[in-house]
Amino acid sequence: MSAAVNVAAFGAAFIATHLALSHPLRAPLAKRLGNAGFQGLYSAIALALFGGMIWARKGAGAEAWLWQPSAPAWIAASLLTWLASVLLVGSFRRNPAMVTFGPGSEVVIGEPVGVFRITRHPMMWGFALWAAAHTLVHPEPSALVLAGVILVMALVGSAAQDVKKRRHLGPAWSEWVARTSFVPFGRGIHPPGTFASVGGTLLWLAATWAHPLPVGLWQWLA
């Protein structure tokens, strides 16, 4: 079997088990195993399958590139990975969708701020944009499959979160959806905020500096 097929097999299993354990199997397994036991099982399966993808990708060695990325593709990839870093860093701060409860136990979701004005799923879109960028400029077969798995997992997972939260939170989540966008900048151009901008830029610079190949700004400074 080729490395790309091995990556695809682990990736399909990773997506399927993640969705199953996050949704239909979560409640019955948590009831049987307890929350700690379920989290342990969930983490073990996710790490094993994601590790399997990385193992299959590493085992591919050097593969023939399917095309040679153009200069505009490298520029687009740099911008996408920068935005991905900004969204990822910003997602760790002041998430208004972390539900609280007001008087009478009604669900309270705050106003969207920072990167949550850009998209209500900033962390997932950070992963998706990273994958899209690597698809543009790293056209080895197994690398494309790995990026595709991450892209599908991020977007399908985000959509599944919307469905789940709408079912559990009802009108409060519907109102939140009406004030936010699934796709980045779907409700206009909004600044990500200082924390996300500075932290994301520093993360992007560090990650691209540590990359095995010169990428980002380092590609043009090398």
Backbone hydrogen bonds in HBPLUS format (Angstrom, degrees):
<---DONOR---> <-ACCEPTOR-->    atom                        ^
c    i                          cat <-CA-CA->   ^        H-A-AA   ^      H-
h    n   atom  resd res      DA  || num        DHA   H-A  angle D-A-AA Bond
n    s   type  num  typ     dist DA aas  dist angle  dist       angle   num
A0006-ASN N   A0002-SER O   3.05 MM   4  6.40 158.2  2.10 150.9 157.2     1
A0007-VAL N   A0003-ALA O   2.86 MM   4  6.13 162.1  1.89 156.0 160.5     2
A0008-ALA N   A0004-ALA O   2.92 MM   4  6.09 157.4  1.98 143.2 149.9     3
A0009-ALA N   A0005-VAL O   2.89 MM   4  6.13 152.5  1.97 148.7 155.7     4
A0010-PHE N   A0006-ASN O   3.08 MM   4  6.35 170.9  2.08 155.2 156.4     5
A0011-GLY N   A0007-VAL O   2.79 MM   4  5.90 154.9  1.85 147.7 156.4     6
A0012-ALA N   A0008-ALA O   2.81 MM   4  5.95 158.0  1.86 149.0 153.5     7
A0013-ALA N   A0009-ALA O   3.13 MM   4  6.33 160.8  2.17 146.2 151.3     8
A0014-PHE N   A0010-PHE O   2.84 MM   4  6.04 149.4  1.94 145.3 154.7     9
A0015-ILE N   A0011-GLY O   2.94 MM   4  6.20 164.4  1.97 154.7 157.0    10
A0016-ALA N   A0012-ALA O   2.96 MM   4  6.07 169.1  1.97 149.7 153.3    11
A0017-THR N   A0013-ALA O   2.95 MM   4  5.96 169.2  1.96 148.1 151.5    12
A0018-HIS N   A0014-PHE O   3.00 MM   4  5.97 154.2  2.07 141.8 149.7    13
A0019-LEU N   A0015-ILE O   3.01 MM   4  6.18 169.2  2.02 155.0 157.2    14
A0020-ALA N   A0016-ALA O   2.97 MM   4  6.09 159.9  2.01 147.0 153.4    15
A0021-LEU N   A0017-THR O   2.84 MM   4  5.84 165.0  1.87 148.2 152.6    16
A0022-SER N   A0018-HIS O   2.91 MM   4  5.89 137.0  2.09 139.7 151.3    17
A0023-HIS N   A0019-LEU O   3.14 MM   4  6.07 129.9  2.40 137.6 147.4    18
A0025-LEU N   A0020-ALA O   2.89 MM   5  5.67 161.7  1.93 163.7 162.4    19
A0026-ARG N   A0023-HIS O   3.37 MM   3  5.49 146.9  2.49 104.3 113.4    20
A0029-LEU N   A0025-LEU O   3.10 MM   4  5.99 159.7  2.15 148.8 155.1    21
A0030-ALA N   A0026-ARG O   2.87 MM   4  5.91 158.9  1.91 153.2 159.8    22
A0031-LYS N   A0027-ALA O   2.96 MM   4  6.08 152.3  2.04 150.1 157.5    23
A0032-ARG N   A0028-PRO O   3.10 MM   4  6.28 150.2  2.19 139.5 147.0    24
A0033-LEU N   A0029-LEU O   2.75 MM   4  5.81 168.0  1.76 156.7 160.5    25
A0034-GLY N   A0030-ALA O   2.71 MM   4  4.79 136.6  1.90 126.4 135.9    26
A0038-PHE N   A0034-GLY O   2.87 MM   4  6.04 159.0  1.91 154.5 160.8    27
A0039-GLN N   A0035-ASN O   2.92 MM   4  6.09 165.2  1.94 149.9 154.0    28
A0040-GLY N   A0036-ALA O   2.97 MM   4  6.16 151.9  2.05 144.5 152.3    29
A0041-LEU N   A0037-GLY O   2.99 MM   4  6.24 158.7  2.04 147.1 152.3    30
A0042-TYR N   A0038-PHE O   2.80 MM   4  5.99 170.9  1.81 160.4 163.0    31
A0043-SER N   A0039-GLN O   2.93 MM   4  5.98 164.6  1.96 144.9 149.2    32
A0044-ALA N   A0040-GLY O   2.96 MM   4  6.06 158.9  2.01 145.0 151.2    33
A0045-ILE N   A0041-LEU O   3.00 MM   4  6.20 166.1  2.02 156.6 159.3    34
A0046-ALA N   A0042-TYR O   3.01 MM   4  6.16 166.9  2.03 150.6 154.8    35
A0047-LEU N   A0043-SER O   2.88 MM   4  5.95 167.8  1.90 152.6 156.2    36
A0048-ALA N   A0044-ALA O   2.97 MM   4  6.02 157.6  2.02 143.2 149.8    37
A0049-LEU N   A0045-ILE O   3.03 MM   4  6.17 167.1  2.04 153.6 156.4    38
A0050-PHE N   A0046-ALA O   2.88 MM   4  5.94 161.3  1.92 149.9 156.1    39
A0051-GLY N   A0047-LEU O   2.78 MM   4  5.68 154.1  1.84 139.3 148.0    40
A0052-GLY N   A0048-ALA O   2.89 MM   4  6.05 140.6  2.05 133.8 144.9    41
A0053-MET N   A0049-LEU O   3.03 MM   4  6.37 147.7  2.13 142.1 149.5    42
A0054-ILE N   A0050-PHE O   3.07 MM   4  6.45 160.4  2.11 151.4 155.8    43
A0055-TRP N   A0051-GLY O   2.84 MM   4  6.05 159.4  1.88 149.9 156.2    44
A0056-ALA N   A0052-GLY O   2.90 MM   4  6.07 160.6  1.94 147.7 152.6    45
A0057-ARG N   A0053-MET O   2.88 MM   4  6.10 154.4  1.94 147.3 155.0    46
A0058-LYS N   A0054-ILE O   2.81 MM   4  6.02 165.2  1.83 155.0 158.7    47
A0059-GLY N   A0055-TRP O   2.94 MM   4  6.07 150.6  2.03 144.4 152.7    48
A0060-ALA N   A0057-ARG O   3.11 MM   3  5.38 157.7  2.17 106.3 113.3    49
A0061-GLY N   A0058-LYS O   3.38 MM   3  6.17 154.9  2.45 117.3 121.1    50
A0066-LEU N   A0139-PRO O   2.95 MM  73  5.48 165.5  1.97 141.6 144.9    51
A0073-ALA N   A0070-SER O   3.11 MM   3  5.15 121.5  2.47  95.9 110.6    52
A0074-TRP N   A0070-SER O   3.16 MM   4  6.57 150.8  2.25 149.0 156.5    53
A0075-ILE N   A0071-ALA O   3.07 MM   4  6.41 156.0  2.13 151.9 158.7    54
A0076-ALA N   A0072-PRO O   2.89 MM   4  6.11 164.3  1.91 149.9 154.1    55
A0077-ALA N   A0073-ALA O   2.88 MM   4  6.05 157.3  1.93 146.8 153.3    56
A0078-SER N   A0074-TRP O   2.98 MM   4  6.17 152.2  2.06 143.3 150.4    57
A0079-LEU N   A0075-ILE O   3.04 MM   4  6.35 160.5  2.08 153.0 157.6    58
A0080-LEU N   A0076-ALA O   2.89 MM   4  6.09 159.0  1.94 151.0 157.3    59
A0081-THR N   A0077-ALA O   2.93 MM   4  6.08 161.5  1.96 148.5 153.0    60
A0082-TRP N   A0078-SER O   2.98 MM   4  6.15 148.3  2.08 141.8 151.0    61
A0083-LEU N   A0079-LEU O   2.95 MM   4  6.21 166.8  1.97 151.3 154.3    62
A0084-ALA N   A0080-LEU O   2.82 MM   4  6.00 154.4  1.88 145.7 153.9    63
A0085-SER N   A0081-THR O   2.99 MM   4  6.12 152.0  2.07 139.9 146.2    64
A0086-VAL N   A0082-TRP O   3.01 MM   4  6.34 155.4  2.07 150.5 157.4    65
A0087-LEU N   A0083-LEU O   2.92 MM   4  6.16 166.8  1.94 156.8 159.6    66
A0088-LEU N   A0084-ALA O   2.93 MM   4  6.08 159.6  1.97 146.7 152.8    67
A0089-VAL N   A0085-SER O   2.98 MM   4  6.13 173.9  1.98 152.6 154.1    68
A0090-GLY N   A0086-VAL O   2.94 MM   4  6.01 165.1  1.96 149.8 154.8    69
A0091-SER N   A0087-LEU O   2.98 MM   4  6.02 134.1  2.19 141.4 152.1    70
A0091-SER N   A0088-LEU O   3.23 MM   3  5.26 133.6  2.46  95.9 108.0    71
A0092-PHE N   A0089-VAL O   3.23 MM   3  5.86 162.0  2.27 116.0 120.9    72
A0093-ARG N   A0090-GLY O   3.24 MM   3  5.69 166.4  2.26 116.7 118.6    73
A0098-MET N   A0095-ASN O   3.19 MM   3  5.80 166.1  2.21 119.5 121.1    74
A0100-THR N   A0108-VAL O   3.28 MM   8  5.26 171.5  2.29 150.2 152.4    75
A0108-VAL N   A0100-THR O   2.86 MM   8  5.26 158.8  1.90 152.4 148.4    76
A0102-GLY N   A0106-GLU O   2.93 MM   4  5.38 157.6  1.98 153.8 158.0    77
A0105-SER N   A0102-GLY O   2.97 MM   3  5.37 134.7  2.18 143.8 140.9    78
A0116-PHE N   A0113-VAL O   2.98 MM   3  5.36 141.5  2.13 142.5 137.8    79
A0117-ARG N   A0114-GLY O   3.07 MM   3  5.77 165.0  2.09 117.3 122.1    80
A0118-ILE N   A0115-VAL O   2.99 MM   3  5.07 140.6  2.15  97.5 109.3    81
A0119-THR N   A0115-VAL O   3.11 MM   4  6.50 159.5  2.15 153.6 157.3    82
A0185-PHE N   A0118-ILE O   2.95 MM  67  4.93 146.1  2.07 124.5 134.8    83
A0120-ARG N   A0181-SER O   2.96 MM  61  5.98 154.7  2.03 155.3 159.9    84
A0125-TRP N   A0121-HIS O   2.98 MM   4  6.13 160.4  2.01 155.9 162.2    85
A0126-GLY N   A0122-PRO O   2.88 MM   4  5.99 136.6  2.07 138.1 149.7    86
A0126-GLY N   A0123-MET O   3.08 MM   3  5.00 124.0  2.41  91.9 106.9    87
A0127-PHE N   A0123-MET O   3.19 MM   4  6.63 152.6  2.27 149.3 154.6    88
A0128-ALA N   A0124-MET O   2.93 MM   4  6.24 157.8  1.98 146.0 153.0    89
A0129-LEU N   A0125-TRP O   2.85 MM   4  5.89 164.4  1.87 147.8 151.0    90
A0130-TRP N   A0126-GLY O   3.07 MM   4  6.19 153.2  2.15 140.7 148.4    91
A0131-ALA N   A0127-PHE O   2.98 MM   4  6.24 159.8  2.02 149.3 154.4    92
A0132-ALA N   A0128-ALA O   2.89 MM   4  6.18 158.0  1.94 148.5 154.9    93
A0133-ALA N   A0129-LEU O   2.92 MM   4  6.07 158.0  1.97 148.0 153.3    94
A0134-HIS N   A0130-TRP O   3.10 MM   4  6.38 159.4  2.14 150.1 155.0    95
A0135-THR N   A0131-ALA O   2.98 MM   4  6.23 141.9  2.13 145.0 155.9    96
A0136-LEU N   A0132-ALA O   3.24 MM   4  6.55 142.4  2.39 142.1 150.6    97
A0136-LEU N   A0133-ALA O   3.14 MM   3  5.29 127.5  2.43  97.2 110.1    98
A0138-HIS N   A0134-HIS O   2.86 MM   4  5.31 133.0  2.09 146.8 150.0    99
A0144-LEU N   A0140-GLU O   2.89 MM   4  6.09 154.3  1.96 162.2 170.2   100
A0145-VAL N   A0141-PRO O   3.08 MM   4  6.40 153.8  2.15 148.5 155.4   101
A0146-LEU N   A0142-SER O   3.02 MM   4  6.24 161.7  2.06 145.4 150.1   102
A0147-ALA N   A0143-ALA O   2.94 MM   4  6.14 164.7  1.96 149.0 153.1   103
A0148-GLY N   A0144-LEU O   2.86 MM   4  6.00 151.5  1.94 141.9 150.5   104
A0149-VAL N   A0145-VAL O   2.90 MM   4  6.18 153.3  1.97 152.5 158.9   105
A0150-ILE N   A0146-LEU O   3.12 MM   4  6.42 164.9  2.14 152.1 155.3   106
A0151-LEU N   A0147-ALA O   2.90 MM   4  6.10 157.7  1.95 149.2 156.0   107
A0152-VAL N   A0148-GLY O   2.91 MM   4  6.07 168.7  1.93 152.5 155.1   108
A0153-MET N   A0149-VAL O   2.84 MM   4  5.96 165.0  1.87 152.2 157.2   109
A0154-ALA N   A0150-ILE O   2.95 MM   4  6.04 159.6  1.99 146.3 151.4   110
A0155-LEU N   A0151-LEU O   3.11 MM   4  6.31 169.6  2.12 153.2 155.5   111
A0156-VAL N   A0152-VAL O   2.81 MM   4  5.73 164.7  1.84 155.3 160.5   112
A0157-GLY N   A0153-MET O   2.87 MM   4  5.54 147.2  1.97 131.0 141.7   113
A0158-SER N   A0154-ALA O   3.03 MM   4  6.10 148.5  2.13 134.7 142.9   114
A0159-ALA N   A0155-LEU O   3.04 MM   4  6.28 162.8  2.07 147.4 151.5   115
A0160-ALA N   A0156-VAL O   2.89 MM   4  6.09 156.7  1.94 149.6 156.5   116
A0161-GLN N   A0157-GLY O   2.94 MM   4  6.16 146.8  2.06 142.6 151.4   117
A0162-ASP N   A0158-SER O   3.09 MM   4  6.45 153.9  2.16 147.9 154.1   118
A0163-VAL N   A0159-ALA O   3.12 MM   4  6.48 158.8  2.17 148.8 153.7   119
A0164-LYS N   A0160-ALA O   2.94 MM   4  6.13 165.5  1.96 151.0 155.0   120
A0165-LYS N   A0161-GLN O   2.87 MM   4  6.00 168.2  1.88 155.2 158.4   121
A0166-ARG N   A0162-ASP O   2.91 MM   4  5.97 151.5  2.00 144.6 152.8   122
A0167-ARG N   A0163-VAL O   3.09 MM   4  6.27 152.2  2.17 143.6 150.8   123
A0168-HIS N   A0164-LYS O   3.04 MM   4  6.33 151.0  2.12 145.4 153.4   124
A0169-LEU N   A0165-LYS O   2.72 MM   4  5.52 158.9  1.77 147.9 153.7   125
A0170-GLY N   A0166-ARG O   3.00 MM   4  5.04 139.3  2.17 122.9 130.0   126
A0173-TRP N   A0170-GLY O   3.06 MM   3  5.69 126.7  2.36 116.1 127.5   127
A0174-SER N   A0170-GLY O   3.18 MM   4  6.48 157.5  2.23 148.7 155.6   128
A0175-GLU N   A0171-PRO O   2.88 MM   4  6.10 153.0  1.96 151.0 157.0   129
A0176-TRP N   A0172-ALA O   3.09 MM   4  6.34 149.5  2.19 137.2 145.6   130
A0177-VAL N   A0173-TRP O   2.84 MM   4  6.11 158.1  1.88 153.5 159.0   131
A0178-ALA N   A0174-SER O   3.02 MM   4  6.23 148.4  2.12 139.3 147.8   132
A0179-ARG N   A0175-GLU O   3.18 MM   4  6.45 127.7  2.47 136.6 149.1   133
A0179-ARG N   A0176-TRP O   3.10 MM   3  5.20 138.6  2.27  98.3 110.0   134
A0180-THR N   A0177-VAL O   3.28 MM   3  5.19 152.1  2.36  98.4 106.5   135
A0186-GLY N   A0183-VAL O   2.97 MM   3  5.33 140.7  2.13 146.6 140.6   136
A0188-GLY N   A0185-PHE O   3.30 MM   3  5.05 147.9  2.41 111.0 105.8   137
A0197-SER N   A0193-GLY O   2.96 MM   4  6.03 160.5  2.00 151.1 157.5   138
A0198-VAL N   A0194-THR O   2.88 MM   4  5.88 175.9  1.88 158.5 159.8   139
A0199-GLY N   A0195-PHE O   2.93 MM   4  5.77 155.0  1.99 143.2 150.3   140
A0200-GLY N   A0196-ALA O   2.77 MM   4  5.40 150.6  1.85 133.4 143.3   141
A0201-THR N   A0197-SER O   3.03 MM   4  5.97 152.8  2.10 135.3 142.9   142
A0202-LEU N   A0198-VAL O   2.99 MM   4  6.21 161.6  2.02 152.0 156.9   143
A0203-LEU N   A0199-GLY O   2.95 MM   4  6.14 157.5  2.00 145.7 152.3   144
A0204-TRP N   A0200-GLY O   2.86 MM   4  6.03 159.7  1.91 146.4 152.3   145
A0205-LEU N   A0201-THR O   2.89 MM   4  6.11 161.5  1.92 150.4 155.0   146
A0206-ALA N   A0202-LEU O   2.95 MM   4  6.13 162.0  1.98 148.5 153.5   147
A0207-ALA N   A0203-LEU O   2.82 MM   4  5.96 166.7  1.83 155.3 159.4   148
A0208-THR N   A0204-TRP O   2.92 MM   4  5.96 163.0  1.95 149.2 154.1   149
A0209-TRP N   A0205-LEU O   2.97 MM   4  5.97 146.5  2.09 138.3 147.7   150
A0210-ALA N   A0206-ALA O   2.99 MM   4  6.18 151.7  2.07 146.2 153.2   151
A0211-HIS N   A0208-THR O   3.39 MM   3  5.01 150.8  2.48  90.6  98.9   152
A0219-GLN N   A0216-GLY O   3.15 MM   3  5.55 146.1  2.27 106.5 115.5   153
A0220-TRP N   A0217-LEU O   3.05 MM   3  5.60 134.8  2.26 110.3 120.8   154
A0221-LEU N   A0217-LEU O   3.04 MM   4  6.29 133.4  2.27 142.7 156.3   155
A0222-ALA N   A0218-TRP O   2.93 MM   4  5.68 133.7  2.15 139.0 145.7   156
